[in-house]
């Protein structure tokens, strides 16, 4: 009964925190003049990725020996595994479920450039974790790779913010929940306060969820690696999934995908760097399989998702193609024989 109440409280905290978090992130992104892709890929992705980043740190600091290392490695590898598979499927599935209230219907209308950029970074960084985990790299190689991964993520964030585009219209945003006066724009303090409280709810809910699942797994005799590889990320990745479903429901596909693909890039860099620096990073068959499947999911998403943008919208979104098409149409009208506007 106690475990059931823990799980119920976890769901309430995570979903409630996700609702407040998406609202605060949109307002902060607008205040910082960030485009939707940059908001989803940086602020939302890193914020909601904190729970699964905390688990390896706590596990390694607990001093539990080999079991703690297994929990840490499982949480690190399990996150991109679930993001590259279940989270992507949820985005596509949500578009079909909510097609009746979405202007774009079942089409995933995202920032194609941002989606390709995020997934390209993920596909470049994730193999580092796989290869070094498979060969059992020496300490020097692991430490160097950890530093390079952190630097790479810094470069990714800088480019994402730089190319994120301009912020949307504030009139399109839902009112900030912490804004007591709806007649004027919310203050930065109110935005940050809602951001912090919502994030705390997400983290607290994720920790409760993991604790409840641990009790169930221990009673069932499940190994620490299996628990951490599957169940811990399932709980800690719920914020990404909940946020993205909420954004897809409202037709904000760029935020939904940016949240997931940005989190994938983060998970393939910073948490992996922690694992490389503070563990021996020796991946067994289960961890390697999950890592490869996650990488394959990212590759499939990079190939498939941009192609879900309707051809007409893809062309309209490209100013160069639009200008060329308009010029061609004008020339065709001028050259058409017998046309009153021509010279025939």
Buried (B, 14 or more C-beta within 10 A) or exposed (E): EEBEEBBEBBBEBBBBBBBBBBBBBBBBBBBBEBBBBBBBBBBBBBBBBBBBBBBBBBBBEEEBEEBBBBBBBBBBBBBBBBBBBBBBEBBBBBBEBBEEEBEBBBBBBBBBEBBBBBBBBBBBBBBBBBEBBBEEBEEEBBBEBBEBBBEBBEEBBEEBBEBBBEBBEEEEBEEBBBBEEEEEBBBEEBBBBBBEBBBEBBBBBBBBBBBBBBBBBEEEEBEBBBBBBBBBBBBBBBBBBBBBBBBBBBBBBBBBBBBBBBBBBBBBBBBBBBBBBBBBBBBEEBBBBBBBBBBEBBBBBBEEBBEBBBEEEBBEBEEEEEEEEEEEEEEEEEEEEEEEEEEE
